[in-house]
Amino acid sequence: MPPGPTVDPARPPDGGGFDLLAVGQRGRVGYEACLLAATLAAHDRGFPGRLIVAEPQPGPLWPDDPRMDDAQRGLLHDLGAEIRPFESRRFGHDYPHGNKIEALRVLEPDRGFLFLDSDTAVLAPLGGLPVATSAPTASMNRSDTWPTEYTLYGPEREEIWASLYGMFDLDYASSLDTDHPPGAWRRNLYFNAGWFCGPKAGPFAERYADWAARVRDDPPAAARFQSYDPWLDQVVLPLVVHSLGGGRPGAGFAALDDGATWHWRALPLAWATGTNAALEALRAAAAPNPVKKVLKRYDPFRLFLYQNRGRRARALFEDGLPRKEQAVRNRLKSQGLWMR
């Protein structure tokens, strides 16, 4: 594989070749989607596609109504987003990460798409990305998180991954990065599902939903004792990407992991680890009164974006960051600064 927008919902999808997709629902995820839309409005006003916010609807898989409230919906509309409902057929409250899988159904099947987790900021124009002309790919901003459980005589990493590829009649060997030695986790095709994209949403959506449900319900023997919560989306994503002719992102997508977007994940962590420029961009996008009026209703945003909690978190790491992220989280928690 080669290496305020104000988006008008009524405008036909021309020129840009792809749309942005995020999930929005009641509570935290809805506020994150609002902040994502605000950063897009601030830093990519000319984005030629659409920002589509997919919203799960009430149903048997959601014991509580997952829809956003009127304030969240109103702000998204004012920022140019188009809200599209979807029914949860396979996932729901028990595995909310499945929202990103089922949300793909709201997209035009023959149009390119870039999915962004709601806890992402847009910091530079995205319209030039080769989403519509390249094979599917996803974020390489990942770590060795899966598979995680081994026994003395149990299957090794390669056997676990090979069994999943075999489940769907895929060629495992051709997915490997042979620059890394056997046994190295980076040898396997493994992504962070914080962003992923493809030139046609339809085949991607159908395959992702079907295969994720099959792995959840009946994984192959070598992978049967692995944990899939919360890792199911990231386990199945490389299988789908590989099956559709995709792979690791080339140079045309480098900005998505290095500056054009920022997967900040949790504001305390963002204030500890983010660059000064990224943090200032986040604050500036959240500053206009119509945006502030809504976002300050959510305590983490009120305390970290509009009050001084973020500066306190950053001050804890003036002498440098610990090597491991868990140590960063532990220090924030010890000072009562962790919240999400």
C-alpha positions, 0 to 999 in steps of 0.5 A: 500500500502506498505509503467553523468548517461550517460544513453545510449538511445540504451540500452534495458530497463533491470535491473532497472525496470523503466525509468525516464520521464520529459517534455522538451520544448522551453524556461524555461522548456527546460533549467530545463530539461537540469539541471535535466539531469545534476544532474542525470549525476552527482549523479546517474551515474549508473542509470539502466533505461533511462531518457526520455524527452517528447517534445510537438510538433507543432499543433492546441493546440500550437500557437507557436512552443513548441519544444526545440532549438538545444542547449537544445536538443544537451545538453540533448543528450550529457547527455544521455537523449532520446527525444521523441515527443508527440502530444497534443490532449487534452491540450496544450498552455491553460493548459501547466500542461497537458503536464505531463499527455499527455507525459505519452503516450511516455512510454512503456506501460508495463514498470515502470515509475517515472515522475519528474517535470522538475524543479527537481534535482536528488541528490542521486541514484534512481535505488533502488526505488520499482517503478516496484514492488509497486502500483502507488503513488505520492509525499506527499510534498503538502499543502492545495491548493484544494478545495479552494472556499466555500460558506456559504451553498455550498458543504464542502470539503468531498462532493466535493471530494466524488463527484469526486470519484463518477464520476468514480465509485470509493470508496471514503471511502477507500481512506481516512486517518482516522488518521485525523478527518473529515474535515481535509484536510490531511484526503483526498488522495491528492498529489503534482504532482511533482513526481508520479510513477507506475509499468505500464505506459500504464493504468496510461497514458490512465486513467489520460488523459481521466479523466482529460479531463472529469473533466475539461469539465464536473465536478460533481455539487458539484465540478463545481465552483472550480478552475482547473487551475492550479490544474487539474493535482493534483485533478485527480492524486489521483483518478487515483492512487486510481483506480489502487490500489495505495495510499500514498507512503510507506517507500520505496519512502521516499527519493523522498520527503526527499533528493534523489530528490529536487523539487526546483521550482524556483531558488530564492525560492531554494536559500532562502529555500534549504539546503547548501548541495542541493545548492552546488549539484545544482551548481556542476552539472551545473559547467562543461563547456558544461552544463554551455555553454547552461544553462547560456543562460537563465537569471535566471540560469545565475544570480543564478547559475553562478553569485551572485544573489543566495547569495544575495537571501540567505542573506535575510533569515540569521535570519530565514525563515518566516513561510509562503512561500508567505512571502518568495516570497514577500521579494524576490520580494521586493528586485528585486530578484524574477524571473522565 
